């Protein structure tokens, strides 16, 4: 059973930082690319960042390039999202995602609120 559990969200002031973590289980973590998505209130879910199986290749949404960093630790079955220079527009629920054999799996999400 694939399980993804996000953590690390919270309230942060503009310009601040947060580090999200996603703990994966139920599959061979090191064999699959991992992705972070987010969904802001009233908006569609959007891709934020993706990391390859070994962590050597990453992709980012234009809106977060230079501010967010995705990484993974295959020894701990975890994927991370380091978020710096946060803006109010980054307020959203952040989800961890893996797509395996045509099926997508999601965590329940962690809420990030950027506000003064």
C-alpha positions in Angstrom: 0.0 0.0 0.0 1.5 3.3 -1.1 1.5 5.9 1.6 2.8 9.5 1.4 2.8 11.7 4.5 3.7 15.4 4.3 4.9 17.5 7.2 6.5 20.8 7.8 3.9 23.3 6.8 2.8 26.3 8.9 2.5 30.0 9.1 5.5 32.1 8.0 6.1 35.7 7.3 6.9 37.0 3.8 10.6 36.5 3.1 10.8 33.5 5.5 11.6 29.9 4.9 10.1 26.5 5.5 11.2 23.0 4.8 8.6 20.4 3.8 9.1 16.7 4.1 7.3 13.7 2.6 7.7 10.2 4.0 7.0 7.5 1.5 6.2 3.8 2.1 4.7 0.8 0.4 6.9 0.9 -2.7 10.6 1.0 -3.7 11.1 4.7 -3.2 14.5 4.9 -5.0 13.0 3.7 -8.2 10.5 6.5 -8.8 10.6 10.2 -9.5 8.9 12.3 -6.9 6.9 15.5 -7.3 5.6 18.3 -5.1 2.3 20.0 -6.1 0.4 22.8 -4.5 -3.2 24.0 -4.5 -4.0 27.6 -3.5 -7.6 28.5 -2.4 -9.8 28.8 -5.4 -7.1 27.6 -7.9 -6.2 24.4 -9.6 -3.5 22.1 -8.3 -0.1 22.9 -9.9 3.2 21.2 -10.2 5.9 22.9 -8.0 9.0 20.7 -8.4 10.1 17.2 -9.5 13.1 15.2 -8.7 14.5 12.2 -10.5 15.1 8.8 -8.9 18.7 9.5 -7.8 18.1 13.2 -7.2 20.5 14.3 -10.0 17.8 16.0 -12.1 15.2 18.5 -10.9 12.5 20.6 -12.5 10.7 23.6 -11.2 7.7 25.8 -11.9 8.8 29.2 -13.2 7.1 30.8 -10.2 9.4 29.1 -7.7 12.7 28.8 -9.6 15.6 30.2 -7.6 13.6 30.2 -4.4 12.6 26.5 -3.9 14.9 23.4 -3.8 13.7 19.9 -4.1 15.8 17.0 -2.8 15.5 13.4 -1.7 17.1 11.0 0.7 16.7 7.4 -0.6 18.1 6.0 2.6 15.2 7.6 4.5 12.4 7.3 1.9 12.0 11.1 2.1 11.6 13.9 -0.4 12.0 17.5 0.7 11.0 20.9 -0.5 13.2 23.8 0.9 11.2 27.0 0.4 13.0 30.3 0.8 12.0 33.9 0.1 8.4 32.9 0.6 5.7 35.2 -0.8 2.0 35.4 0.0 1.3 33.9 -3.4 3.0 30.7 -2.1 0.1 30.1 0.3 -1.4 26.7 -0.5 -1.7 23.2 0.5 1.4 21.3 -0.6 1.1 17.7 -1.8 3.6 14.9 -2.3 3.0 12.8 -5.4 4.3 9.7 -7.1 3.2 8.2 -10.4 3.7 4.5 -10.8 2.5 2.3 -13.7 0.1 5.0 -14.7 -1.4 5.4 -11.3 -1.0 8.6 -9.2 -0.7 8.6 -5.4 -1.1 11.6 -3.2 -0.6 12.5 0.4 -3.1 14.4 2.4 -1.1 17.6 2.1 0.4 20.2 4.4 -0.8 23.8 4.6 1.6 26.6 4.1 0.4 30.1 4.9 2.6 33.1 4.1 1.3 36.2 5.9 2.4 39.0 8.0 
